[in-house]
Amino acid sequence: MTDYINKKSWWRKNRGWILGFFTLTSGFVMTVLILLGKPIGDFTRAMFDPSVYNNAFDTVNNDERVIDLLGELKPITVFEVLEGEVKYDEDGKAIITVGIRGSIQKGKMDIVATKHNNSWQYEVIRIRTKKPKKIIEVLDSK
């Protein structure tokens, strides 16, 4: 009978470990959200407003130099955007690097644009390839 009285429940025996694990897990999740909050928000914004890179893609797709270098271009998918870089600043300026694939080879498309009155004004649209290492300035504000 005394054994039954002195036995602790599972919760009482393990609550220190459980609360410690919960605290560490919560801290880790909060740290990740704080560190990745801005980049995740930028990618989300790019996913919900794909016109910034789709309009640039249309411009690139009409450039003969790009077609000669990359071949027939395939549309940009979500995976190319996720593999690239997306940054927005407070003034509505977007700086985006997105993968672009052609029938001959693949490359990167760099975009710098600012949104004015619901339309994108492009400052830079550039195509880069590694082999051969080549840069084509489709649109350059300089």
Summary of the structure (lengths in Angstrom):
residues: 142
radius of gyration: 25.1
end to end distance: 88.9
largest distance: 90.6
contacts: 364
relative contact order: 0.13
helix: 48%
strand: 32%
